[in-house]
């Protein structure tokens, strides 16, 4: 498959939310490892939490909530810091299961949220920037250059559709 940049598949909030995520690249925890810092605190506050919590899901929510507020529309993302809770509460019609995405990577669009679950309720998430074949280019909060789910900054990553932890994707249209 060729690079997926088909904007007609993307909701009215997806590209602005993705654009805002790009603007956040390099935002870091202060001090490192604290799950706190000027912007990290804002991400967490957007889901009703104080500093000190894992914030990858809060980052996704903040990106969408910020652009939804500017457009004076409802934020489509579940207001939670829990990756698994977000996946469980979102409508089935918004989900793309990983197996389906592996068969047809063209289903994945910029601004979709990817969901990784590792067991024991732990997970990680971020936004899809684009796909090429079986590679997902992402922007993630609470990560680092190694791709950790317990990182300290907003970074770009590449992930594989074959990743066993990949549960699926959420479309916000």
MIKELUM-994477 format. One record per residue (C-alpha): residue number from 1; residue in three letters; x, y, z. Coordinates in pm, 1 decimal, decimal comma, m for minus. Each point is the difference from the previous one (the first is absolute). Example, Ala and Ser with C-alpha at 12.3 -4.5 7.8 and 13.67 -1.06 7.14 Angstrom:
+--------+-------+----------+----------+----------+
: vexvex : lolum :        X :        Y :        Z :
+--------+-------+----------+----------+----------+
:      1 :   ala :   1230,0 :   m450,0 :    780,0 :
:      2 :   ser :    137,0 :    344,0 :    m66,0 :
+--------+-------+----------+----------+----------+
END
This chain:
+--------+-------+----------+----------+----------+
: vexvex : lolum :        X :        Y :        Z :
+--------+-------+----------+----------+----------+
:      1 :   unk :      0,0 :      0,0 :      0,0 :
:      2 :   unk :    111,6 :    350,7 :    m57,1 :
:      3 :   unk :     32,9 :    270,6 :    257,6 :
:      4 :   unk :   m335,2 :     76,4 :    160,5 :
:      5 :   unk :    m62,8 :    373,3 :    m18,7 :
:      6 :   unk :   m357,2 :    m21,7 :   m123,4 :
:      7 :   unk :   m148,6 :    292,3 :    189,3 :
:      8 :   unk :   m355,5 :    m72,2 :   m112,2 :
:      9 :   unk :     m3,2 :   m291,9 :    246,6 :
:     10 :   unk :     86,5 :    232,9 :    285,9 :
:     11 :   unk :   m251,3 :    170,5 :    229,4 :
:     12 :   unk :    m21,6 :    376,7 :     32,8 :
:     13 :   unk :    192,9 :    m18,9 :    327,3 :
:     14 :   unk :    256,9 :   m265,2 :    m89,4 :
:     15 :   unk :    239,6 :    210,4 :   m205,3 :
:     16 :   unk :     m8,8 :    301,7 :    233,6 :
:     17 :   unk :     52,3 :   m233,3 :    301,1 :
:     18 :   unk :    291,0 :   m163,9 :   m179,6 :
:     19 :   unk :    139,4 :    343,4 :    m86,0 :
:     20 :   unk :    m17,6 :     99,4 :    365,4 :
:     21 :   unk :    177,5 :   m324,3 :     95,9 :
:     22 :   unk :    279,5 :     87,3 :   m244,2 :
:     23 :   unk :     34,8 :    339,8 :    169,1 :
:     24 :   unk :     49,3 :   m179,5 :    333,1 :
:     25 :   unk :    298,8 :   m206,1 :   m117,6 :
:     26 :   unk :    282,0 :     37,5 :    251,3 :
:     27 :   unk :   m219,5 :     91,2 :    297,1 :
:     28 :   unk :    159,5 :   m171,0 :    300,6 :
:     29 :   unk :    m63,8 :    m84,7 :    358,9 :
:     30 :   unk :    169,0 :    226,7 :    251,3 :
:     31 :   unk :    176,7 :   m159,6 :    175,2 :
:     32 :   unk :     37,0 :   m304,5 :   m222,2 :
:     33 :   unk :   m189,7 :   m300,4 :    131,9 :
:     34 :   unk :   m241,8 :    209,7 :    204,6 :
:     35 :   unk :   m308,9 :    m15,8 :   m224,3 :
:     36 :   unk :    m11,8 :    376,0 :     47,6 :
:     37 :   unk :    112,0 :    319,9 :   m170,1 :
:     38 :   unk :   m168,5 :    308,7 :   m141,9 :
:     39 :   unk :   m166,4 :   m171,5 :   m297,7 :
:     40 :   unk :    m25,1 :   m347,7 :    152,8 :
:     41 :   unk :   m201,9 :    153,1 :    284,0 :
:     42 :   unk :   m236,7 :    154,4 :   m258,9 :
:     43 :   unk :    m44,3 :   m335,4 :   m175,1 :
:     44 :   unk :    m85,3 :   m166,2 :    331,3 :
:     45 :   unk :   m226,1 :    283,7 :    114,8 :
:     46 :   unk :   m202,0 :    m38,5 :   m321,4 :
:     47 :   unk :   m114,8 :   m342,0 :    127,1 :
:     48 :   unk :    m44,4 :    120,1 :    357,1 :
:     49 :   unk :    326,8 :   m126,2 :    147,7 :
:     50 :   unk :    276,4 :    170,1 :    190,7 :
:     51 :   unk :    369,3 :    m48,7 :    m87,9 :
:     52 :   unk :    161,4 :   m336,9 :     55,9 :
:     53 :   unk :   m206,0 :   m234,4 :   m219,0 :
:     54 :   unk :     86,8 :   m172,8 :   m326,7 :
:     55 :   unk :   m110,3 :    241,7 :   m270,8 :
:     56 :   unk :     m0,7 :   m156,2 :   m349,6 :
:     57 :   unk :   m381,7 :    m23,7 :    m10,9 :
:     58 :   unk :    m36,0 :    344,5 :    156,5 :
:     59 :   unk :    221,9 :    135,9 :   m278,9 :
:     60 :   unk :   m232,2 :   m142,6 :   m268,0 :
:     61 :   unk :   m304,2 :    136,9 :    180,5 :
:     62 :   unk :    160,2 :    345,5 :     41,4 :
:     63 :   unk :     83,5 :     21,6 :   m372,0 :
:     64 :   unk :   m356,8 :    m78,6 :   m104,3 :
:     65 :   unk :   m165,2 :    200,1 :    280,3 :
:     66 :   unk :    207,1 :    307,9 :    m83,7 :
:     67 :   unk :    m98,0 :      4,2 :   m366,4 :
:     68 :   unk :   m361,9 :    m92,2 :     80,0 :
:     69 :   unk :    m21,4 :    300,3 :    234,1 :
:     70 :   unk :    135,6 :    229,4 :   m272,7 :
:     71 :   unk :   m259,4 :   m134,7 :   m244,8 :
:     72 :   unk :   m271,9 :     16,6 :    265,7 :
:     73 :   unk :    m86,8 :   m369,3 :    m35,7 :
:     74 :   unk :     m9,1 :   m296,1 :    238,0 :
:     75 :   unk :    327,3 :   m185,2 :     51,0 :
:     76 :   unk :    m45,7 :   m354,7 :   m134,6 :
:     77 :   unk :    272,9 :   m157,1 :    217,2 :
:     78 :   unk :    m98,1 :   m170,1 :    326,8 :
:     79 :   unk :    114,9 :    224,6 :    286,4 :
:     80 :   unk :    235,3 :   m234,7 :    183,9 :
:     81 :   unk :    369,7 :    m60,7 :     60,7 :
:     82 :   unk :    m57,7 :   m375,8 :    m33,7 :
:     83 :   unk :     85,0 :   m155,1 :   m336,8 :
:     84 :   unk :   m199,8 :   m316,0 :     66,9 :
:     85 :   unk :   m293,4 :    200,9 :    136,3 :
:     86 :   unk :     m2,4 :    213,4 :   m315,1 :
:     87 :   unk :     m3,3 :   m309,4 :   m222,7 :
:     88 :   unk :   m271,2 :   m167,9 :    205,5 :
:     89 :   unk :   m228,6 :    303,7 :      4,8 :
:     90 :   unk :     26,6 :    109,2 :   m363,6 :
:     91 :   unk :   m274,9 :   m109,7 :   m237,6 :
:     92 :   unk :     66,1 :   m321,8 :   m190,1 :
:     93 :   unk :    m64,7 :    186,3 :   m325,9 :
:     94 :   unk :    305,8 :    217,8 :     69,1 :
:     95 :   unk :    238,9 :   m293,0 :     46,7 :
:     96 :   unk :    228,0 :   m159,7 :   m254,9 :
:     97 :   unk :    132,7 :   m327,2 :    132,6 :
:     98 :   unk :    372,0 :    m62,5 :    m56,5 :
:     99 :   unk :    m69,9 :   m314,4 :   m206,7 :
:    100 :   unk :   m217,2 :    202,5 :   m240,0 :
:    101 :   unk :    262,1 :    274,5 :    m24,3 :
:    102 :   unk :    269,9 :   m258,0 :    m78,1 :
:    103 :   unk :   m207,6 :   m127,2 :   m291,7 :
:    104 :   unk :    m80,2 :    351,6 :   m120,5 :
:    105 :   unk :    238,8 :    269,3 :    129,9 :
:    106 :   unk :   m188,6 :    254,7 :   m211,2 :
:    107 :   unk :   m270,9 :     m3,8 :    268,7 :
:    108 :   unk :    233,8 :    196,0 :    227,9 :
:    109 :   unk :     m3,8 :    378,5 :    m45,4 :
:    110 :   unk :    196,6 :    294,2 :    136,9 :
:    111 :   unk :   m135,2 :     99,0 :    339,9 :
:    112 :   unk :   m124,9 :   m347,8 :     90,1 :
:    113 :   unk :     92,2 :   m112,1 :    350,2 :
:    114 :   unk :    196,2 :   m323,7 :     31,8 :
:    115 :   unk :    m44,3 :   m223,7 :    304,2 :
:    116 :   unk :    267,5 :   m227,9 :    146,1 :
:    117 :   unk :    m87,9 :   m226,7 :    294,9 :
:    118 :   unk :    266,5 :   m192,2 :    189,9 :
:    119 :   unk :   m204,4 :   m190,0 :    259,9 :
:    120 :   unk :    m76,6 :     77,0 :    364,0 :
:    121 :   unk :   m189,6 :    309,9 :   m116,1 :
:    122 :   unk :    309,9 :    176,1 :   m132,9 :
:    123 :   unk :     m5,6 :    160,4 :   m341,1 :
:    124 :   unk :    135,2 :    273,0 :   m221,0 :
:    125 :   unk :   m147,4 :    223,1 :   m266,7 :
:    126 :   unk :     61,5 :    287,6 :   m235,4 :
:    127 :   unk :   m106,8 :    139,2 :   m334,8 :
:    128 :   unk :     67,9 :   m137,6 :   m346,1 :
:    129 :   unk :    185,5 :    245,1 :   m219,6 :
:    130 :   unk :      2,4 :   m225,8 :   m305,6 :
:    131 :   unk :     48,4 :   m359,3 :   m112,9 :
:    132 :   unk :    225,8 :   m160,2 :   m257,1 :
:    133 :   unk :    m57,7 :   m367,3 :    m70,4 :
:    134 :   unk :     16,5 :   m168,4 :    343,5 :
:    135 :   unk :    163,8 :    294,7 :    178,9 :
:    136 :   unk :   m192,0 :    252,5 :    210,2 :
:    137 :   unk :    157,5 :    341,4 :     52,3 :
:    138 :   unk :   m124,3 :    141,9 :    329,2 :
:    139 :   unk :     15,4 :    292,4 :    240,0 :
:    140 :   unk :     m9,5 :   m109,0 :    362,9 :
:    141 :   unk :      1,5 :    164,8 :    339,2 :
:    142 :   unk :    168,3 :   m157,1 :    303,6 :
:    143 :   unk :    250,2 :   m182,6 :   m216,0 :
:    144 :   unk :    364,6 :     37,7 :    m99,7 :
:    145 :   unk :    232,5 :    m85,4 :   m288,4 :
:    146 :   unk :     m7,2 :   m369,1 :     99,9 :
:    147 :   unk :   m379,4 :    m12,1 :    m31,3 :
:    148 :   unk :    m64,5 :    m53,3 :    369,0 :
:    149 :   unk :   m352,8 :     36,1 :    136,7 :
:    150 :   unk :    155,5 :    151,8 :    312,1 :
:    151 :   unk :    206,4 :    268,2 :   m167,3 :
:    152 :   unk :     30,4 :    369,2 :     66,7 :
:    153 :   unk :    m79,9 :    193,5 :   m318,5 :
:    154 :   unk :   m208,6 :     40,4 :   m314,6 :
:    155 :   unk :    179,1 :   m177,1 :   m285,6 :
:    156 :   unk :    m41,8 :   m151,0 :   m346,2 :
:    157 :   unk :     22,5 :   m376,2 :    m35,5 :
:    158 :   unk :    m36,2 :   m273,8 :   m253,3 :
:    159 :   unk :   m193,1 :   m307,8 :    100,6 :
:    160 :   unk :    m85,2 :   m318,9 :   m185,7 :
:    161 :   unk :   m352,1 :   m118,9 :    m71,9 :
:    162 :   unk :    126,3 :   m344,5 :    101,7 :
:    163 :   unk :     68,9 :    118,5 :    358,1 :
:    164 :   unk :   m164,7 :   m259,0 :    227,2 :
:    165 :   unk :   m104,9 :    271,2 :    246,8 :
:    166 :   unk :   m193,1 :    189,0 :   m270,2 :
:    167 :   unk :   m369,2 :    m36,6 :     79,0 :
:    168 :   unk :   m127,2 :    238,6 :   m264,5 :
:    169 :   unk :    m86,5 :    356,3 :    m94,3 :
:    170 :   unk :   m272,0 :    249,0 :     84,5 :
:    171 :   unk :   m145,9 :    230,3 :   m264,4 :
:    172 :   unk :   m145,9 :    331,4 :    111,0 :
:    173 :   unk :   m236,2 :    102,9 :   m279,6 :
+--------+-------+----------+----------+----------+
END
